[in-house]
Amino acid sequence: MMRMSVLPDGCSDFDSNNSKHRVVTKQGTFRVKLDSGNKFIISHYFRDALTTLVDAKWRWSFIIFVMGFILTWLVFALLYYGYSIAHNDPEIISLGEDSDETPCIYNVFDFTSAFLFSIETQHTIGYGYRGLTSECPHAVLTVFFQFVVGLAVHCLTAALVFTKLQRSKCRGETVVFSSKACIGVVDGQWRLMIRVGDFRRSQLLGPKATGIMVRRSADNEGKEYLQQSFIDFQSEGGSDVLTLLWPAVMYHNIDVNSPLWPPEKLDEFGGFSELVVLLEGVIESTSMTVQVRTSYIPEEIHFGYKFQTICPQVQENDKYQCSYFDFNTIRPINYRKKKVQYSQQGHRRQPRPIKEYN
């Protein structure tokens, strides 16, 4: 049987290649660029600064982590050095025991020593060589303020790193979709089929899938815009909740209420651009929600095919073993070429038996 892809009617090879400019990549990354240079949009980013930092790349998080400490060290070092100069501490320290005056800060006589004192104060190192006296009350208040600021920097940087490490996005890396989708008649019903699997032993709780079919359309003025149509997916047993103990095939029943109806004329959908698939579930260990995404363009949806059955096998130790070798394997569905007649309500007038390969 010849493998057919669901391509828009009249598409050339050039158009087919352009269709790979997806809204969502196969890895689930959105390819929609927002004009973030607008001052109004930038202000909203700063209002939600924590989320902005968490979404930033690791290199920016590392730079912020380092600069947070360096800036606080430098600022308070300048203050301590200013207090030392104003109180004439370098001259007092140089005289040693011959001086009758007490310095503001012991052994702070230049910027380098003030910088070291700032680090020792913020991180409570306390080497014992440099210390504060009661000669300068304002310096005492500065030490107290630096301790509070340093504690806040520690907490914010630790929270940022911890939040980035436990993001549910990392959990979604072990949930995979098939590289292709299939449309065919299974159990007498037209269905869109996509295979999904989870490599981890800890399963997602209550995983559900939904789809968005994106079509390119044009208005009377010739301007293009995107239309969205939502479709639902079910498990092989007909439930909305998927079971990912082993690689499973999720279905979308194509009827008169489906955006894919009628399936025999899918190749005439000139505006069919992309099918975006979303899967959401709760992580068992952290109770956080994770969303995994992928997309299929028309040449990745194969008409008249279904996925090869994957059945776990029992081992000698009474455990089940499942192979992902046939995860993306599809095979043709052999059904009678006579078209099944449908009424306007989507019911078959004359049901005929469907034959499939075993």
C-alpha positions, 0 to 999 in steps of 0.5 A, a space after each residue: 500500500 502506498 504511504 500517503 501524507 495529508 498535504 494541502 491540495 496543490 502544494 509544491 515542494 517549496 510549500 512543503 518545505 515552508 510548512 516546516 516553519 512550525 508554531 511549535 517545534 517537535 521538541 515542544 518549544 513555541 516559535 512565536 516571537 513577541 515584540 518585547 522591546 515595547 516599554 509597556 511589555 518590559 514593565 510587566 516583565 519586571 513586575 514578575 521578576 522571579 518568573 522572568 529570572 526562572 525562565 532565563 537561561 542558565 548563563 544569565 542566572 549564573 551571571 546574576 548569581 555572581 553579580 549579586 554578591 560582587 555588587 553588595 561587596 563593592 558597595 559596602 566596601 566603598 562605605 567602609 572605606 569612606 568611613 575609614 578616610 573620614 575618621 582618619 583611620 589610616 593615620 591612626 593605624 600607622 601610629 599604632 600604640 603611639 596614637 591616643 585615638 581609636 580607629 573606626 574599623 581596625 586594620 582598614 586603611 585602604 580599599 583592598 582591606 575595606 573590601 576584605 572586611 566587607 566580605 568577612 562581614 557579609 559572610 560572617 567569616 570573622 578572621 579576627 584581624 579586622 573589627 569594628 569599634 564603637 567609635 562610629 555608630 553609623 558604621 555599626 548600623 551599616 554592618 547590621 544593614 549589610 547582614 540583612 542585605 547579604 541574607 536576602 541575597 543568599 535567600 534569593 539566589 538559593 531560591 532561584 537555583 532551586 526553582 530552576 532545578 526542580 522545574 517540571 520542564 525537566 520532567 517532560 524530557 522523558 515523555 516522548 511522542 511518535 515522530 508521525 501520526 496516523 489516520 485510519 479506520 479502526 474498529 469501524 471508526 475513523 481515528 487520528 492516532 498518536 503514540 506517546 510513552 514515558 521512560 520514567 518508572 514514576 508515572 504522571 498522575 492523571 495525564 490528559 491530552 488535547 490538540 489544536 489544529 492550526 489553519 492558515 486563512 486569508 481575509 477579503 484583503 488577502 491578509 493571512 491569519 491563523 485559525 485554531 480548532 481544538 480536538 480531544 484525545 482518548 486512551 485506547 480504552 475510551 477514557 480521557 485519562 491516559 495510561 502510560 505504563 507502556 507506550 500507548 496510542 491515543 485516539 481522536 474519533 473523527 466524526 461530524 463534530 471533529 475539525 478533521 471531518 470528513 477524513 476522505 477530503 483532508 487533502 483538500 484542506 488547503 489551509 491545514 498548517 499544523 496539528 499541535 498536541 499538548 499533554 498535561 499531568 501531575 508529577 508524582 514526586 513533587 505534585 507539580 503540573 507538567 505540560 509536554 508539547 509537540 506538533 505535526 505538519 501535514 507530511 507527518 500525518 499518514 493516511 490509511 496507517 496505524 501503529 504497530 502494536 507494542 505488547 509487554 512480555 513477561 520475563 522469567 522473574 515475573 516482571 513485564 518488559 516493554 521495548 521501544 523498538 517499534 515506537 514509531 513503526 506504522 503499518 497500513 490498514 487494509 480495508 475495502 476500497 468502496 467508500 463508506 457512505 455517511 449521512 449528514 449526521 455522520 452515521 453510516 447508512 450501510 455498514 461494511 466489515 473492516 479488514 486489517 492486518 494482524 
